[in-house]
Amino acid sequence: MAGATSRLRAWVDVLWRPWSVVLVVAFALLPLYLRIRAELPADVAERWHLPSLPPLTWREWAIGWLALFIVLVLEGAYRSIRERDEAIGRRDRALAHRTAAEPNLAIVFDPHCDGCYDESGVQVSLGVWNKGQTAEDVHVYLASVTPGPNLGKLELSWYGEGPVGRSINTSNRSGHHHFHLMFGTVREPYTLAVQSAVGAINDARPFVAEILAEGRNIRPLLTRVEIDPTKEPPVRRVAPVR
């Protein structure tokens, strides 16, 4: 029943237009006009400037109705699609405007950024940047490590500030704020920059860390980070969790 109602609504949307009603009524009244025109005296028809039309056979009437129906469907479908596209465009513009008025954070890793990756093998950091309004009181956490034990939510430290909440109002990717992810030495593989996680991951196998960013006026942002402690750089891939 719902499908039939939806289909009927679509047909009404395509065909029920003011101009289509006018055309259908005019074509439907055409036989009546031809009959009245034929009954009028010639001088009266000429005085009223009534055009004379040849009589139509039933086949010609059928062809006329079919042609009119096809024109109405094609034109109505075009107008319906155009109105739908305009409505989608208005919705997308409103959504873009609303999104621009909100914080829009991303966790990134740039191996060419000195703050993200120190080629001397001392530290590896991730960056948080924001292409929306200012994000307030942002904290970053190590949410999980796979494979590995359940470590809970462990807070990571902002570069030069420690494990605190901070504002982020960057507008371009090159201006991201860094937080420590891993430390390393020349001879040893990298280890996570959380003391309770160091002992839990005591080998050099690849693993996946999930990083969680939370703040006062942002939705929680979970990001998957693929790590190989024996590689340079150890962060192999960073992708948001949908």
C-alpha positions as CSV (number, residue, x, y, z in Angstrom):
1,M,0.0,0.0,0.0
2,A,2.8,2.4,0.9
3,G,4.5,1.6,-2.5
4,A,1.3,2.4,-4.4
5,T,0.8,5.6,-2.5
6,S,4.4,6.7,-3.2
7,R,4.0,5.9,-6.9
8,L,0.7,7.8,-7.1
9,R,2.3,10.8,-5.4
10,A,5.2,10.7,-7.9
11,W,2.7,10.7,-10.9
12,V,0.7,13.5,-9.4
13,D,3.9,15.5,-8.9
14,V,4.9,15.0,-12.5
15,L,1.5,15.6,-14.2
16,W,-0.4,17.9,-11.8
17,R,0.8,21.3,-13.1
18,P,-1.3,24.4,-13.8
19,W,-0.2,24.5,-17.4
20,S,-0.9,20.8,-17.9
21,V,-4.5,21.2,-16.6
22,V,-5.0,24.1,-19.1
23,L,-3.8,22.0,-22.0
24,V,-5.9,19.0,-21.1
25,V,-9.0,21.1,-20.6
26,A,-8.4,23.0,-23.9
27,F,-7.9,19.7,-25.8
28,A,-10.9,18.1,-24.2
29,L,-13.2,21.1,-25.1
30,L,-11.9,21.1,-28.7
31,P,-14.6,18.7,-30.0
32,L,-17.3,20.9,-28.4
33,Y,-15.8,24.0,-30.1
34,L,-15.8,22.2,-33.5
35,R,-19.4,21.2,-33.1
36,I,-20.5,24.7,-32.1
37,R,-18.4,26.3,-34.9
38,A,-20.0,24.0,-37.5
39,E,-23.6,25.0,-36.3
40,L,-22.9,28.7,-36.5
41,P,-23.8,30.6,-39.7
42,A,-20.8,31.6,-41.8
43,D,-21.3,35.3,-41.3
44,V,-21.5,35.0,-37.5
45,A,-18.3,32.9,-37.4
46,E,-16.5,35.4,-39.5
47,R,-17.7,38.3,-37.5
48,W,-16.4,36.6,-34.3
49,H,-13.2,35.6,-36.0
50,L,-13.7,31.9,-35.1
51,P,-11.1,29.8,-37.0
52,S,-12.3,26.9,-39.0
53,L,-10.6,23.6,-38.2
54,P,-11.0,20.4,-40.2
55,P,-12.9,17.5,-38.5
56,L,-10.7,14.9,-36.9
57,T,-11.2,11.1,-37.1
58,W,-11.1,9.0,-33.9
59,R,-7.6,7.9,-34.8
60,E,-6.4,11.5,-35.0
61,W,-8.0,12.2,-31.7
62,A,-6.2,9.2,-30.2
63,I,-2.9,10.2,-31.6
64,G,-3.4,13.8,-30.3
65,W,-4.2,12.5,-26.8
66,L,-1.2,10.2,-26.8
67,A,1.1,13.0,-28.0
68,L,-0.3,15.3,-25.3
69,F,0.3,12.7,-22.6
70,I,3.9,12.1,-23.7
71,V,4.6,15.9,-23.7
72,L,3.1,16.3,-20.3
73,V,5.1,13.4,-18.9
74,L,8.4,14.5,-20.3
75,E,8.0,18.2,-19.4
76,G,6.6,17.3,-15.9
77,A,9.4,14.9,-15.2
78,Y,12.0,17.5,-16.3
79,R,10.5,20.1,-14.0
80,S,10.2,17.6,-11.1
81,I,13.8,16.6,-11.4
82,R,14.9,20.2,-11.6
83,E,13.0,21.1,-8.5
84,R,14.4,18.1,-6.7
85,D,18.0,19.1,-7.7
86,E,17.3,22.6,-6.5
87,A,16.0,21.4,-3.2
88,I,19.1,19.1,-2.8
89,G,21.3,22.1,-3.6
90,R,19.6,24.3,-1.0
91,R,20.0,21.5,1.6
92,D,23.7,21.0,0.8
93,R,24.4,24.7,1.0
94,A,22.6,24.9,4.4
95,L,24.5,21.9,5.6
96,A,27.8,23.4,4.4
97,H,27.0,26.6,6.2
98,R,26.1,24.8,9.4
99,T,29.2,22.7,9.2
100,A,31.4,25.7,8.7
101,A,30.0,27.1,11.9
102,E,31.1,24.0,13.9
103,P,34.5,22.6,14.8
104,N,35.7,20.1,12.2
105,L,38.7,18.2,13.5
106,A,41.0,15.7,11.9
107,I,44.0,13.7,13.2
108,V,46.9,13.7,10.7
109,F,50.4,12.5,10.3
110,D,52.8,14.3,8.0
111,P,56.3,12.6,7.7
112,H,57.7,15.9,6.3
113,C,56.6,17.9,9.3
114,D,59.3,18.3,11.9
115,G,56.7,18.3,14.7
116,C,55.3,15.0,13.5
117,Y,58.4,13.0,12.7
118,D,62.0,13.5,13.9
119,E,64.2,11.6,11.6
120,S,66.8,11.1,14.3
121,G,64.4,8.5,15.8
122,V,63.6,10.4,19.0
123,Q,59.9,10.9,18.8
124,V,56.8,10.6,16.6
125,S,53.8,12.8,17.0
126,L,50.4,13.1,15.4
127,G,48.7,16.4,14.6
128,V,45.2,17.7,15.2
129,W,43.9,20.4,12.9
130,N,40.6,22.1,12.6
131,K,38.9,23.6,9.5
132,G,35.9,24.9,11.4
133,Q,35.2,27.1,14.4
134,T,37.4,26.9,17.5
135,A,37.3,23.6,19.3
136,E,37.4,24.1,23.1
137,D,39.1,21.9,25.8
138,V,40.3,19.2,23.4
139,H,41.9,16.1,24.9
140,V,43.5,13.2,23.0
141,Y,43.6,9.6,24.3
142,L,45.0,6.2,23.3
143,A,41.7,4.3,23.2
144,S,42.9,0.8,22.2
145,V,45.8,-1.2,20.9
146,T,45.3,-4.3,18.6
147,P,46.7,-6.8,19.1
148,G,47.2,-6.1,22.8
149,P,45.4,-6.0,26.2
150,N,42.6,-3.7,27.1
151,L,44.4,-0.6,28.4
152,G,41.4,1.6,28.9
153,K,41.4,5.3,27.8
154,L,44.9,6.7,28.3
155,E,45.4,10.4,27.9
156,L,48.3,11.5,25.6
157,S,50.3,14.7,26.0
158,W,50.3,17.8,23.8
159,Y,53.7,18.9,22.7
160,G,55.1,21.2,25.3
161,E,51.9,21.3,27.4
162,G,51.3,17.8,28.8
163,P,48.0,15.9,29.1
164,V,45.6,18.8,29.3
165,G,42.7,20.2,27.4
166,R,43.5,22.9,24.8
167,S,41.8,25.1,22.2
168,I,42.3,24.3,18.5
169,N,41.5,27.0,16.0
170,T,43.8,26.2,13.1
171,S,42.3,26.8,9.6
172,N,44.9,25.0,7.5
173,R,46.6,21.6,7.6
174,S,50.1,23.0,8.1
175,G,49.1,24.6,11.3
176,H,48.1,21.5,13.2
177,H,48.8,21.0,16.9
178,H,51.0,18.0,17.9
179,F,50.7,15.4,20.6
180,H,53.2,12.7,21.4
181,L,52.5,9.2,20.2
182,M,55.8,7.3,20.3
183,F,59.3,7.6,21.5
184,G,62.3,5.7,20.3
185,T,66.1,5.4,20.2
186,V,68.6,4.7,17.5
187,R,68.9,1.0,18.5
188,E,65.5,0.2,19.9
189,P,62.0,0.0,18.2
190,Y,59.6,2.8,19.0
191,T,57.3,2.5,22.0
192,L,54.0,4.3,22.8
193,A,54.3,7.5,24.7
194,V,52.1,6.2,27.6
195,Q,53.9,4.5,30.4
196,S,51.2,1.9,31.1
197,A,51.2,0.9,27.4
198,V,55.0,0.4,27.2
199,G,55.0,-2.8,29.1
200,A,51.9,-4.1,27.4
201,I,53.5,-3.9,24.0
202,N,57.0,-5.2,24.5
203,D,57.8,-6.5,21.0
204,A,58.3,-5.0,17.6
205,R,55.3,-6.4,15.8
206,P,53.0,-4.1,13.8
207,F,49.9,-3.1,15.6
208,V,46.9,-0.7,15.3
209,A,46.2,2.1,17.8
210,E,42.9,3.9,18.0
211,I,43.2,7.6,19.0
212,L,40.3,9.4,20.5
213,A,39.8,13.1,20.5
214,E,37.2,14.7,22.8
215,G,36.3,18.2,23.6
216,R,33.7,20.5,25.1
217,N,32.0,21.4,21.8
218,I,33.0,18.6,19.4
219,R,31.8,15.2,18.6
220,P,34.2,12.4,19.7
221,L,36.7,11.7,16.9
222,L,38.1,8.2,16.6
223,T,41.1,7.6,14.3
224,R,42.8,4.3,13.4
225,V,46.6,4.5,13.2
226,E,48.5,1.6,11.7
227,I,52.0,1.3,13.2
228,D,55.1,-0.7,12.6
229,P,57.7,0.1,15.3
230,T,60.6,-1.2,13.1
231,K,59.9,1.1,10.1
232,E,60.8,4.7,9.4
233,P,58.5,6.4,9.9
234,P,56.7,3.9,12.1
235,V,53.2,5.4,11.4
236,R,52.2,3.7,8.2
237,R,48.6,4.9,7.8
238,V,46.1,7.2,9.5
239,A,42.4,7.0,8.8
240,P,39.2,8.1,10.6
241,V,36.9,5.4,11.9
242,R,33.5,5.9,10.2
